[in-house]
Amino acid sequence: MVLLAQIAFAQPVAPGGVGPGPGPGAPPSKAGGPPPGPPPTPQSPDLPIFGAGGGRVLFGVQSEKDVIHNLMPPLPADTPKPSADPRNLEGSWAHDQPMIARVEWDAYGNDVPFTAEGRAIRDRRVKSSYVDKRPNSNASGECKPPGQPWLFGLYYPFQIYQTKTEVDVVFAMDHAVWPIHLGPGHDTSGRRQYMGDSVGRWDGDTLVVETTNFKRGLWIDVDGTPASKDARLEFRIRKISYPNPQLEIVTTVYDPKMYTAPWSFVRTFAWRPDKLIFDEYNCESQASQGGANDFGLIPDPDDQQ
Amino acid sequence: MNRDQKGRAVKRQDFKGWVRRSATLAAFLGYVIWHPATAAAHQQPSLDGVWKLVPSITKLVPAGGGDIPFSAQGRTDYQENRASAAKGNFDFDQTKSTCSSPGLPRLMLIPDRFRIFQRERIVTMMFEWNSQLRQIDMRGGPEERPPADSMNGVSYGRWEGDALVVKSLGFLPGKLLDGVLPSSESLELHERIRLKDKNTLDDQVTITDPVNFTRPWKAILTYKRQADEQFPQDLCLDRKKAGQPVLPR
């Protein structure tokens, strides 16, 4: 919650709802599966990160890289390694790319295919934060599980635990839990949950998770790129190594309300066995005593979309 | 003679061979079983699974009966908390008033389920109530007070035979041990968590807090294994807003 307020107020750049199109660093557009390899390196620290689900970086690429380096210094040589079993994703992981505050391009460098409504919501949130200086609250600002894209987009670590029937992703942030049922079908009870209802299956060595039935709309990033509560998100999760062990998650957003076509973005996560014990995230006290209002966050008119 | 000797010799050789093979196998098995690492592994039962406090209790009581050894300060705070609760005023209780983490050991008293993931370097308890988390550091490092205190503090665990022995410290002041018992930043917890049988988990909690108690005292919590089911996502703040009980009854 503190982080959201800091993010909202510390943003120094000029306002603007719509970012530029793919820049000189953008990879060529293509269709099909996820792009091979790690995301491209930005061409200049003054430019946003292009392609691979890139967009505007909050405090500048170098600044974000410094943050990552401070949070995740090089691991000692004798550090425990992840399981050699590609289907064993267990362990501690943390986002190791500069955080994208406002995603502008999909995994292939194409513009995010907003509908008019989706773009209007994103632009209104950006204006609210950077022009009006009255940023909107979202679930995380209210100490509620904000959904997978937000949780994976920031730098807080998470852990994965697996059983024969379940994969549980436990996040330090918001003490959120993402339960994934390795089973055939979604919950048909009509129940909606903040982290949605998730069904997973293995496609080779990739865990494919389909999540739907969200309780409220999601913020995909900190500037408020929206996903409606009826969105369906597909996560393709696998271990990679470029050259250190990483987890790669390709998220595809299916949301006709906010987007004219499905689109994907890629995030990678470093293997961080040093992040074994989380710092306590006890946001309820603040949330109960003024909470988001105390941080100058105002209710979002579109959070029930 | 040759035939007899040959026949008997073959039988003796077979018998000697059997003895040699058996002795070798026994020696190997003995080595495997009594090798420290293997023996330790054998003695470490898996606590994995879903557990629930049975019977459900809301108050910590000394094991074996007797009174809680309050200090003067502890008794005063305890009586004030009880009086306040009797009036329906729970301002002293951060969990009831704000949905804050209950901290330890109160988290272990919440009568909803929790799941244990027992791994080599960590034992994680994932609670159904408000998606709370407890992590026990099994890496064997120094059992130091953390730089910042918290509701759950830090927990360091090690195996002693079949018991998971856990030391917890680094707690914030002003939190409660149960619904009314006070605790201070001097609080330390020592737990022995072990399977009583395959479906029963015992947690012997020794409470040391010289600010509130004149001596350490012990309480026993018992959990029963539950069906291995996914927990529904629980949000205390939503229940509080809807006027529903913050804590399960």
Boltz contact constraints between the chains, C-beta under 6 A:
constraints:
  - contact:
      token1: [A, 161]
      token2: [B, 117]
      max_distance: 6.0
  - contact:
      token1: [A, 166]
      token2: [B, 230]
      max_distance: 6.0
  - contact:
      token1: [A, 175]
      token2: [B, 131]
      max_distance: 6.0
  - contact:
      token1: [A, 175]
      token2: [B, 133]
      max_distance: 6.0
  - contact:
      token1: [A, 177]
      token2: [B, 131]
      max_distance: 6.0
  - contact:
      token1: [A, 179]
      token2: [B, 230]
      max_distance: 6.0
  - contact:
      token1: [A, 181]
      token2: [B, 230]
      max_distance: 6.0
  - contact:
      token1: [A, 193]
      token2: [B, 233]
      max_distance: 6.0
  - contact:
      token1: [A, 195]
      token2: [B, 233]
      max_distance: 6.0
  - contact:
      token1: [A, 276]
      token2: [B, 122]
      max_distance: 6.0
  - contact:
      token1: [A, 277]
      token2: [B, 135]
      max_distance: 6.0
  - contact:
      token1: [A, 277]
      token2: [B, 137]
      max_distance: 6.0
  - contact:
      token1: [A, 280]
      token2: [B, 150]
      max_distance: 6.0
  - contact:
      token1: [A, 280]
      token2: [B, 152]
      max_distance: 6.0
  - contact:
      token1: [A, 282]
      token2: [B, 100]
      max_distance: 6.0
  - contact:
      token1: [A, 282]
      token2: [B, 101]
      max_distance: 6.0
  - contact:
      token1: [A, 282]
      token2: [B, 151]
      max_distance: 6.0
  - contact:
      token1: [A, 284]
      token2: [B, 98]
      max_distance: 6.0
  - contact:
      token1: [A, 284]
      token2: [B, 99]
      max_distance: 6.0
  - contact:
      token1: [A, 284]
      token2: [B, 100]
      max_distance: 6.0
  - contact:
      token1: [A, 285]
      token2: [B, 98]
      max_distance: 6.0
  - contact:
      token1: [A, 285]
      token2: [B, 100]
      max_distance: 6.0
  - contact:
      token1: [A, 287]
      token2: [B, 237]
      max_distance: 6.0
  - contact:
      token1: [A, 288]
      token2: [B, 98]
      max_distance: 6.0
